[in-house]
Amino acid sequence: MVTTTKNQTANLFDLFVLQQGEEGAEAFRKQTDLVADTIADVLRGTDQPFTGLSVEEIKQQLRPVMDIPESAQSLNEVLEEIKGPILKNSLHVSHEKSMAHLHCPPLLPGVLAELMIGSLNQSMDSWDQSPAATYVEEELIRYLTETVKYPVEADGVFTSGGTQSNYMGMLLARDDFCLSQWNHRVQTDGLPEHFTKMRVLCSENAHFSVKKSISQLGLGEQAVIPVPVDENHQMDPDEVVRIVEDLESEGLLPFAIAATCGTTDYGSIDPLEDLAEFCKQKGLWLHVDAAYGGGLLLSQEHQHKLAGLERADSMALDFHKWLFQPISCGVFLLKNRKYLRLLSHHADYLNPAEDEEEGILNLVDKSIQTTRRFDALKVLVTLKTMGTSLLGSMIDRTMEVAQYAASELERRPGFKVINPSPEMSTVVFQYCPEDIATPGELNRKIQQQLFQEGRAVIAKTAVDGETHLKFTLLNPRTSENDVNEVIDEIEKTAHALVGGISQ
């Protein structure tokens, strides 16, 4: 067993613990320089979006890295050890041919802000743990509520992403309904007697987190009623009216509609104005999952597609999608802050009632989390560094390339495009030559082979139970030529595979 003296241990504390003063500043500078040099080497040596190594090959390379030592090692040694197995074998989302998921290339201001966030290590639950950070988040939330055209009573909080934001929307909708319908406070009394009758409507193309949230909230997945979509993959408002009437005739209790502004596969936007008007008439809560589509708030050419978003009672926005922020970075916005009382819970050591009476802001009152990161900082640094005009033009550029991709796929023989006029930056398609009886199998193998060889990272999804391919174009540096090259690779791979596909 390796032992060290007390003095040696104290010296190691000085080496590894972030500290103030000149000595601490110099240690911080030296070690961040080492990390920056290592990342620069990886970026410099990466010409594919993925190395193409198999699962077993990567696991084999990782085994010695995962041997945890008893004694300290130098950062330089550790960086050298992890550079190949971990850093190089990661998915390089900033590569122009990485176009699979809603997984964006992070902007440099956001990446650098992450260093500040980690170094400052503020905890966003109470003011005395995040004095400046509390008011940065508060003011940024105010800016965002104004941007979505919410009234002055609006509020919100940073979240881990769309799933958490959707959960919060469903939670508040449930608890407000129980309070107004039965004068029943779920937070203190649990679910009411007739909770099994409660229902939520959402598009059949809605994100899975809506159903997941409702199940976790104790209502059961059966409480989520999928609404058919039209030819543009949007929730059909006539079907919404019909379903609500049918539910009410059966004695059931629809209490919320979860609309989607930018579905994962098609980027489709539900008819927000029609849904908002119907919800107003019926007294239903309207939550909008705009985790993807909310990026259009900064668009100079497509912002009009968000008409009606401001009428939602609550919404989810994700900045780690179309505002190009490092994961994670989401926001939950609420049209009227009064509903936050349904979340509030006082702890003497954290947010005592006396603090509230004295006007001290403890953000834990707004969140289902306690400890939270200072994610607002990277959004602020990005907005201030780049400005909204440049960010908007980056979003518009990805839209332009998506529209080109759809038209190019339509032009080429053998391709079938499911959304030939993409509403946002995703394109769903299938390569289906006439002589192939099982194109789904072929497309699955195309996607796998391109990934395994590191030539391109594209997604696969199911349409009517059959595998299709998908481009998700979030990189403003991805060009029409990059798209052409990936389509060429799809054709080349398909031709090589056709002999192994059942005729």
N, C-alpha and C positions, 0 to 999 in steps of 0.2 A: 504494500500500500504506500502510495506517494504521500509524504507529509511536507508541510511548509511551516516556516516560522511565522510568528505573528507579524513581524515586520514585512516579510515577503508577501503575506496575505494582504496587508494594508496597501502595499505597492500595487497589487493586482486590483484592489478596489479603485485606486486612482486611475488605473489603466482603462477599466471597463465601465465605471459608473460616470454618467454624464454629470459634469460639475461646472460651476461658475468659476470665474477668474481666468487669468491668462493661461495657466497650465491646462485647465479644462478646455479652453477654447482651442488651444494648439492640438490637443489630443483628438478633439472632435474633427478639426480640419484635416489632420493626417489620415484618419480612418475613413472619412467621407471621400477623400481623394482616392484612396485605395478602391473603394466600392465603385466610384465613378469610372475609374480606369478599367475595372473589370467589366462593367456593363458596356463601356465603349468598345472593348475588345470583342465582346459577344455580338454587338450590333455591327461592328466592322466585318466580322467573319460570317455573318448570316446572309445567305442569298436565297433561302427558301423559307416559307412560312412554318415549316416543321422539318425536323431532321429525317423523318420517315422511319425511325427505328421502331421495332415491334415492342409490344408490351413486355415480353420476356427480356428483350435486349435492354430496355430501360431499367427494368427491375434488377437485372444483373449489374448494371453500372451503379445503381443506387445502393446496393448492399453494403459495400465498404464505407460509403458516406454516412450511413445510418448507424455506424459503430460509435456510440457516445463515449468519449474519453472521461477519465476521472480528473486528469490534470488539464490546466488551461493550455490552449493553443493560440498562436498568433492569428490575427484576422487574415493576414496575408496567406497563411497556410490553409485556412478554412476556405477562403475565396478560390484558391487554386484547386482545392478538392471538389468544390461544388460547381465550378464553372462549366465543366463538360456535362456531368450527369444531370444537373438540375437546370442551370441557366440556359445552356444550349438546347436541351431537350424540351424546353417549354414551348408552348404555342406562341409564335411571334405575331401577335395581333396587329402590329404596326406594318406588317408586310402587305404590299399592294394586292397580293393574291390570297390573302386571308379574308374570306368573305362568306363565312358560314353562319355565324350567330349574331345576336344583338350584343356584341362584345367589341367595344370600340378601341381604336388606337388612342392611347392617352396623350393629351397635349403636354408639352414640356412645362408650362406654368403649373399645371395640376400635379405633375410628377414631383416637381421641386417643392410645391406646397406640402406634399405628403411628408417630405423630410422635415419641414417646419412642424407639421402636426405631430409627428412621432417624437420630435425633440422636445416640444413644449408639453406634450402628453396631458392636455387639459381634459377634465372629466365634465361632460356637459349636463350633469344632473343638478348641481347646485351652484349658485353664484360664487360662493367662496372657493370653489374648485376651478372656476373658469371665469374670472371677473371680466376681462375684455371679450373673451370668446362668447359669453352669454349674449352680449349686446351686438356682436357681429352677426350671430345667427338671427337674433331678433330683428335687426334692421334688414338683413337679407331676405328674411321671410316677408317682411313688409314690402320690399321691392318686388318680390315674386307675386304676392297677392295683387299688387297694382298692375303687374305685367299681364296677369290673366284676367284683369278687369273685375276683380272681386271688390266688394264694398269695404268700407273702413272697418267694419266689424270682423273682418276675416282674420285668420291666424293660421298657424301651421308649425311644423317641426321637421327637422332632418331625420331621415330614416335610413335603414340599411338598403332599401330598394323597393321595387314595386310590390313584392309579396307582402312586406311589412305594412306598406301604405294601404294596400287593398284590405289587409286584415283590420287595420284601424278604421277604415271606412265602413266595413261590415259590422264591426264591433259597436261603433257609435250609432249606426242605423238600427241595429237590434235593440240596444239599450234605450234609445230615444222612443222607439215604437212601444216597447214594454211600459215605459213611463207614461206616455201619452194615452195608450190604449187601456191599460189596467192600473195606472198609478202604482206600478210595480218597479222597484229599483233592483235591477239584476245584480249590481255591484255588491249590495249588502244581503239580498234575499235569495239569490240564485235564480234559476230560470222559472218563469211563471207556469201555472198549471196547463195552459193551452199552448205552450211553445211549439208543440208538434204540428200546429196548424200554420206556422209562419213560413212564408215562401219568399225567395229572391229570384228575380229573372235576370238572365244574362244571355249574351249571344252564344250559339253553339261553338263559335270560334274564340270565345273568351279565354283568357289566361287561366291555367289550372288553379292558380292561387285563389280564385274566387270560391270554387268548390272546396278547396282545402281550408280556407278561412272559415267558411260556414260549418264545416265538419268540426273544426277545432273549437268553434264557439258553441258547440253542444246542440246545434239544430239538426245535424245529420246531413249527409250529401243529398238525401232525398228532398231536402228543402230547396235545392237549387233547380230551377226549371229552365232548361235550355230553349232559346228562341231560335227558330229557323232563320237563315240568312237569305238574302236575295242573290242575284247573279253577280253582284259586286262584293259579295261576302260581308255585307252589312246587315245588322239586325233589322228585321222587317217590322216597322212600326205597326202595321195592321195586325201582324201576328201577336205583337205585344198586347194590343187592345183585346184581341180575341182570348188570349191565354188568361189575362187578368180577369176578364168577365167569367170565363169558365171556372177559374179558381174560386172566385167569390160565390158563384152559384153552388159550389160544392162545400161552402162553409169554411174555406181556407182563407188565409190572411196574407196576401202579398204586401210586403212592407218596403221593398227596395228594388231598384233596378241598377244593375252594375253594367254600365256601358263601356265600350272599348274604343279608345282613340289610338288606333295603330295596333292591329292584331299581330301576333308574333309571326305568322306565316305570310299573310297577304298585305299587312300594313293598312288594312281597311279601317275606316272610321265610321262608327255607328251614327245614325241621324240624330245628332245631339239636340238640335232645336225641337224636333218632333217629340223626342223622349222627354225633354225638359218640360214641354207644355203638358204632356200627358201626366207626368209626375206631379206637376202643379195642380192639375184638376183633381187627381186622385189622392193627393196628400202622401205620395211615396217619396222616399229618400232616393236621390239620384247620385250615385257615385260613378266617377269616370276614371277608368284605368288609362291614363295618358302617359304611362311610363315610357313608351316609345314615341307616340305622336306629339307629346309635349315639346319635343325638340323643335317643332315648327313654329313655336312662339317667337323664335329669333329669325325665322326665314323671311327673306324679302319678297319672295315670289309665291309662297304657298301658305302663308299664315292664315289666309281666309278660310282654309279648310277646317279651322278650329272653331268656326262660328257656333255659338251655343255652349262652349266649354265653360264660360263664365256663369252659366246657370246651374252648374252642378253644386250639390250640397257639399261634396268633398271630391278630392281628386288625388291621384298618384302621379308624380313626375319622377323620372330617373335621369340624373345627370351623368351616370356612367354608361349611358347609351349614346344619345345624340348631342350631348354637350361635351363629349370626349374626355370625361373625368376618369381617373383611376378608380377602380372598384374599392369600396362601395360608396355610393353617393346618391341617395334618393330623398324625396321630399313628400310629405303629406300636407295638403292644404285643405282648409275648412272654411266654408263661406261665412259661418258665424261662430265666433270663438266660445259662445255660451255652452256649446256642446262638450267642450273640453272638461267641464265639471264632471262628466260621466267617467273620466279617467282619474281624476284627482284622488290622491291618497296621501295623507300626511304622516311623516316620520319625524320624530323629535330631533334626530341627529342630522336630518337632511333638509327637509322643507317644512319646518314647523309653521303652524297657523299664524304665529306672531310675525314671521317673515312676510307672509302675504299681506297682513294688516299694515305692515310698515312699507309696503311697495317693493320689497326685495324680490327679484325675479329668479325663481328656481325652475329651470326648464323641465325637470322631471315631472312636473304637473301636466305637461303636454304630451308625454311619451309613454309607450308601454315598456320602454327600456329604462334602466337606471343609468348605469355607466354608458356613455355614448362618446364617440369620437368628435373632434372639432372639424367635421367635414365641410362646414360652411366656408372655412378658410380657403380651400382649394378652388371653390366656385368663385369666391371674391377675387382671389389672385388672378384667376383666368379671365374673368370679366373685365377687371381693371387693366390687365396686361394687353389683352387682345381687342377689347371693345366688342359691342354687340353686332356691329356691321360686319366685321371680318368673320365672326362666328356664324352669322346668318348666311354669309356667302359660302362658307364651308358646307353647311347643311344643304344649301341649294345645289352645290356641285355634286353631292352624292345623289341627289334626286335626278339630276341631269344624266349621270352615268347609269342609273337604274333604268331610266326611260330608254337610253341607248341600248342597254343590255336586252331589254324586252323586245325592242324592234329588231335587233340583230338576230336573236334567237328565232323570232317569227320568220325572218328572211331565209334562214338556213333550212334545208330539207331535213326531215326526220325529227324536228323539235316541235313540241306542243307546249305553248305558254298558257298557264292557267289565268294569270292576271296581265294581259297584254298592255294595259294602261295602268301601270302601278301608281297607287295613290301616294305611296311613300317610297322607301328605298329598298324594298324587297321584291324579288322576282321568283315565282314558283313555276317550274317547267319540268318536262320529261323528255328524254331522248327515246323515241319509239319508232324505229325503222319498221317498215311494213312487214318484213319477213320474221319479226320476233313476236312470238306469242305471249311471252312473259316479260314485258318491258320493265315492270317493277323490279324484278330480280336483277336485270341488267343495270338499272340505275343505281341500285344499292351497291353493286360491285364496282361501278364507276366511282362513286363517292369514296368507297373504302380504298380503292387502289390509288386514287389521286392523293389521299391523305397519307397512306402508308409509304408512298414514294416521295412525299414532301413537295409534290409539284404544285398543288393548289389545295386550299382548305375551303370546301363548300359544304353546305348542309343537305341533309335528306329529311323529308317529311312525308306524311301520308295524305293522299287525296283519294277519297272514296275507297280507302283500305289498300291503296297501291302506292308503292314508293315513288316519290318524285324528288327532284333536286331543287335546291334553293340558293339564290345569291342574296346575301344581306350586305348591302354596300354602305358601310359607315366610314370608310376612309376617304377623305377628300383628295388624297394623292392617287387613288386608284383611277386609272385612265381608261378611255375606250380601248386603247391598245391592250391593256392588261386584261380587259374583259374578252377581247378577241382571242388572246392567247389561251385563256382558260377554256373558252368554248372549243378551240382547236384541240386542246388536251382531252376534253370530254369526247370529242369525235374520234380522236386517235385511240383512246383507251377503249371506247366502245367497239371499234372495228377489231381490235386485238382480242376482245373478250367474246365476241359474237360466237365464235366456234365452240365456246364452252357453255353457251346458254341453250336450254332446250328449245327446239323449234316447234 
